[in-house]
């Protein structure tokens, strides 16, 4: 039943969508495919096409900029920037913890500096403080021309996994 509904919906979108709509649909479907085939941990990871790397005490996540993540001014939506910053900081926090523990966002502060434009958005996170119950992490978001578009700090609770 669900597969038939999806096929009909997809057919309607393909037949009635603009070129921009079809590019957006292709990106979304490729993201879901990544989630399924590459065993990504979350749909957000797949849908945003996140690529991550780790350095000495840091984590970077890069995503392609496309119309799916634009606001009505055709720039990266601030909520997407916040999501990628929070993800980079959270991934770094969880990467630092021993087996059996996880980190969850307690507080996130973001200062937007410039509009998100270009081909990619890159967010870098670094640990400021690692305590027994919390971590404080900073994050910066950059356009592909190297200009900083946002600065963030986050506090993460350390909790036992259930």
C-alpha positions as CSV (number, residue, x, y, z in Angstrom):
1,X,0.0,0.0,0.0
2,X,2.7,2.5,1.0
3,X,4.8,1.7,-2.1
4,X,1.9,2.4,-4.4
5,X,1.1,5.7,-2.7
6,X,4.8,6.7,-3.0
7,X,5.0,5.7,-6.7
8,X,1.9,7.9,-7.4
9,X,3.2,10.8,-5.5
10,X,6.6,10.5,-7.2
11,X,4.9,10.4,-10.6
12,X,2.9,13.5,-9.8
13,X,6.0,15.4,-8.7
14,X,8.0,14.3,-11.8
15,X,5.2,15.3,-14.1
16,X,4.3,18.7,-12.5
17,X,7.6,19.8,-10.9
18,X,9.9,22.5,-12.3
19,X,13.6,21.8,-13.0
20,X,14.4,23.3,-9.5
21,X,11.7,21.0,-8.0
22,X,13.1,18.0,-9.7
23,X,16.7,18.8,-8.6
24,X,15.4,19.1,-5.1
25,X,13.5,15.8,-5.3
26,X,16.6,14.1,-6.7
27,X,18.7,15.4,-3.8
28,X,16.2,14.2,-1.2
29,X,15.9,10.8,-2.8
30,X,19.7,10.4,-3.0
31,X,19.8,11.4,0.7
32,X,17.3,8.7,1.7
33,X,19.3,6.3,-0.5
34,X,22.5,7.2,1.4
35,X,20.7,6.7,4.7
36,X,19.6,3.2,3.6
37,X,22.7,2.0,1.7
38,X,25.5,3.6,3.7
39,X,23.8,2.9,7.0
40,X,23.9,6.5,8.0
41,X,22.8,7.1,11.6
42,X,20.1,9.6,10.9
43,X,18.0,10.9,8.0
44,X,19.3,14.4,8.6
45,X,22.8,13.0,7.9
46,X,21.7,11.5,4.6
47,X,19.3,14.2,3.5
48,X,21.9,17.0,4.0
49,X,24.6,14.8,2.4
50,X,26.9,15.3,5.4
51,X,30.6,14.5,5.0
52,X,32.5,14.4,8.3
53,X,36.2,14.3,9.2
54,X,38.1,14.4,12.5
55,X,41.2,16.3,13.4
56,X,43.1,16.6,16.7
57,X,40.3,17.5,19.0
58,X,38.0,18.8,16.2
59,X,35.3,17.6,13.9
60,X,34.3,19.1,10.5
61,X,31.1,18.5,8.6
62,X,30.6,19.8,5.1
63,X,27.3,19.8,3.2
64,X,26.5,20.9,-0.4
65,X,24.4,24.0,-0.7
66,X,21.3,23.5,-2.8
67,X,17.8,25.0,-3.1
68,X,16.4,22.5,-0.5
69,X,18.2,24.3,2.3
70,X,17.5,27.9,1.0
71,X,15.2,30.3,2.7
72,X,13.0,32.7,0.7
73,X,16.0,34.9,0.0
74,X,17.8,32.0,-1.8
75,X,20.5,31.8,0.9
76,X,21.1,29.0,3.4
77,X,18.3,28.9,6.0
78,X,19.6,29.8,9.5
79,X,18.0,26.7,10.9
80,X,20.1,24.5,8.6
81,X,23.3,26.3,9.6
82,X,22.2,25.7,13.3
83,X,21.6,22.1,12.6
84,X,24.9,21.5,10.9
85,X,26.8,23.4,13.7
86,X,24.9,21.5,16.4
87,X,25.6,18.2,14.6
88,X,29.4,18.9,14.2
89,X,29.6,19.9,17.9
90,X,27.5,16.9,19.0
91,X,29.4,14.4,16.9
92,X,32.7,15.7,18.4
93,X,31.2,15.5,21.9
94,X,30.1,11.9,21.4
95,X,33.4,11.0,19.8
96,X,35.2,12.1,23.0
97,X,33.1,10.0,25.4
98,X,33.7,6.5,26.7
99,X,31.6,3.5,25.7
100,X,28.1,3.6,27.3
101,X,27.8,7.4,27.4
102,X,26.3,10.0,25.0
103,X,26.1,13.7,24.8
104,X,23.0,15.7,24.2
105,X,22.6,19.5,23.5
106,X,21.7,21.5,26.6
107,X,22.3,25.0,25.2
108,X,23.2,26.3,21.7
109,X,24.1,29.9,21.0
110,X,24.6,31.1,17.5
111,X,25.8,34.4,16.1
112,X,25.1,34.8,12.3
113,X,27.6,36.9,10.5
114,X,27.2,36.6,6.8
115,X,24.6,34.9,4.4
116,X,25.3,31.3,3.5
117,X,26.1,31.3,-0.3
118,X,28.2,29.3,-2.6
119,X,28.5,25.6,-3.2
120,X,29.3,24.2,0.3
121,X,28.8,24.9,3.9
122,X,31.6,23.7,6.3
123,X,31.2,23.6,10.0
124,X,34.1,23.0,12.4
125,X,33.8,22.2,16.1
126,X,36.4,22.3,18.8
127,X,36.3,21.4,22.5
128,X,36.5,24.3,24.9
129,X,36.0,22.4,28.1
130,X,35.5,18.7,29.0
131,X,34.1,18.1,32.5
132,X,32.6,15.0,34.1
133,X,29.0,16.1,33.4
134,X,29.2,18.6,30.6
135,X,31.2,19.6,27.6
136,X,31.4,23.1,26.1
137,X,32.2,23.2,22.4
138,X,32.7,26.0,19.9
139,X,31.7,25.9,16.3
140,X,32.2,28.0,13.2
141,X,30.4,27.8,9.9
142,X,32.2,28.8,6.6
143,X,31.2,29.3,3.0
144,X,33.3,27.7,0.3
145,X,35.0,31.1,-0.2
146,X,36.4,30.7,3.3
147,X,34.4,33.5,4.8
148,X,32.9,32.8,8.3
149,X,29.1,32.9,8.3
150,X,28.3,32.0,11.9
151,X,29.9,31.3,15.3
152,X,28.4,29.1,17.9
153,X,28.9,27.7,21.4
154,X,27.2,24.7,22.8
155,X,26.9,23.0,26.1
156,X,26.3,19.3,26.1
157,X,25.1,17.1,28.9
158,X,26.9,13.8,29.3
159,X,24.4,11.0,30.0
160,X,24.5,7.2,30.2
161,X,23.1,5.4,27.2
162,X,20.1,3.2,27.8
